[in-house]
């Protein structure tokens, strides 16, 4: 009888600690330059023409536009950085500057978000920054509530039209026992309530 009770208590304790297998991506398939630009994003533009150069910093306005010297308003919303660079270079070369060379870099992404709900201090949208991980998202949301099921956090992601859900052992990740999980724009994080 004593052995039975010992086995039973062991099984109860074991079931209280989630430990999902590591079956989630540990690297993000993300090229920042292929992200679609949107309102609030900050860019650095350099234009070389002849022996001269022009440098400027821009923030996309609420309609996703920037006003570039010589050519005026340029709609950047929904474009990648490379598409925008080609557009600006083409318009500058069309009668404004002789053989311009345009360099465009993303300084800050402010238009992309991911969401978090469930057992965290603050639910809602979290700003996406390249390289952000699941542990940082939880921290930005004020951390887990006492009833959070910390090792069974779900992340739902749509990538190339395919929807996938990952179960993440966030507490174990934070303790260095599992690899971290890099986030992507549009990810939906849900922290369930523990059943005990």
N, C-alpha and C positions, 0 to 999 in steps of 0.2 A: 504494500500500500504506500509506504514511504517513497519507494522508487517511482511509482506511478505519479504521485504528487510532484515529485522533483521534475519528472519529464514534462508533466502538464505545465508547471510554472515556467520551465525553460521555453516551451513552445509559445506560451503567452508573451513572455518577454521578447522572444525572437521576433514575434509578429508585430511588436510595437516599434520596431526599427526598420524602416524602409531602406532597401539597398538595391535599387534597380540596376541592371547590368549596364555597362558603358556601351550603349548603342546610340550614340549621338555624335554629330560632327564636332571636331575640336579645332577646326580651322574654318574661317568664313570664306565662302566663294564670292569674294567681293572686290571689285575694282572701283575705287572711289570715282575715277574719271568716267565710269559708265553709269553713274547714278544720275537720275533726272533732276535737273535744277528746279528750284522753286522759290517762292517769296521768302526773304530773310537770309538767303544764302549769300555769303561774302566771297568775292572773287578779286584776284589781282591780275591786272592786264598790263602787259608791256608790248609796245609797238616799236619796231625798228624800221626806219626808212632812211636810206642813204646813210649819212653820218650822224643822224639824229635818232633820238628815242623818246618815247612818251610813256610814262608810267602812271597808272591810276588804280585806285581801289574802289570797288563797287559793292553795293548791297542791292539785291533784287527787290524792287518795290512790291506793293501788295498785288499788283497784276503780273509780277514776274518779269518786269522789264528793267533795263539799265539804259542810261543816256551816255553814249560814247562820243567823245570829241570828233568833230567833222561829220559824223553820219547820223547823230541824234539817237532816237529811241530804237532799241533792239530788243525784240521779244526773246527772252531766254527761258521762260517757263516750259518745262518738259524736255528741254534739250540737254544733251550731255555736254560736258566741258569742251570736248573735241568738236562737237557740232557747232557750238557757239563760237569757238575760235575760228572755225572755217567760215562761218557766216560773217563775222566781223572782218576777217581778212579779205574776203570777197568784196564786201561793200566798200572797204577803204581803198581797194585797188581799182574800184570802178569810178575813176576820175578824181579821187581825192589825194591819194599818195602813190608815189612811184615804187612798185614792187615792195609793199610792206611785208614784214615778217611779224606775225603776232604770236605772243606767248600768253597763255591763260592758265592760271592755277586756282584751285579751290582753297580758299583760306579758312572757311568755316561753313559747315552744313547746319542750317537752322530749320529747314523746311521738312525734314524727315522725322518721323516719330515711330514709336512702338507703344504698345499699351500693356498695362498690368492691372490685374483685378484679383479679388480673393482676400486671403488672410495676410495683408500687409497694412502698414500704418496709413499709407496714402495711395489710393488707386487712381487710375487715369492714364494720361499720356506722359511718356518720357522722351526727351529729346534723344534722337539717334546721333551718336558720334562714331566714326570709324574706329573699330577696335573695342567698343564697349562689350562687356561680358554680362552674363546672367547675375553674377554676384554684385556687380556695380549697379545693375538695374534694381535689384532688391534693396541695396543700400540707398539709392536715390529715392526709393519709395518709402523710406523711413524704417526699413527692416521688417522682419516677420512679427506678426502678433503672437501672443502666447499659444493660440490654438492652431497655428500654422503647421501643416504637414510638410516639413522642410526638405525632406528627401524624396518628395514625389511631385515636384513643381512641374507643371505642364507648359510647354511652349509649342504653339501652333504656328506653322510657317507655310506660306505659299511660295514655291520656287519653281519657275518655268511652268506655271499652271498646275503644279501638283501640290496638294495640301498634305503636310505631314505633321504629326504631333510627337514630341519627344518628352519623356519623363526624366527629370533631372534631379540628382541627389545634391541639391544646392548646399546643404550643411556640410556634406562630405567634401564638396568642391572647395568651400571656404576653409576647411581644415587641411587642405592640400592632399586629400586622399584620392581625389578624382581630378581629371583634367577639366579646365574651365570650358564654358560654352560661349562662343562668340555670337553676338546678336546680329540680326539683319533688320533693315527698315521694314516696318509693317508686322513684325513678330508680335504675337499676342501671348502674354504670360498670365498664367492662372495659378494661384497658390491655393490648394484645397485645404479644407478644415480637417484636422486629424480626428479619427473616429474614437479615440480613447481619451 
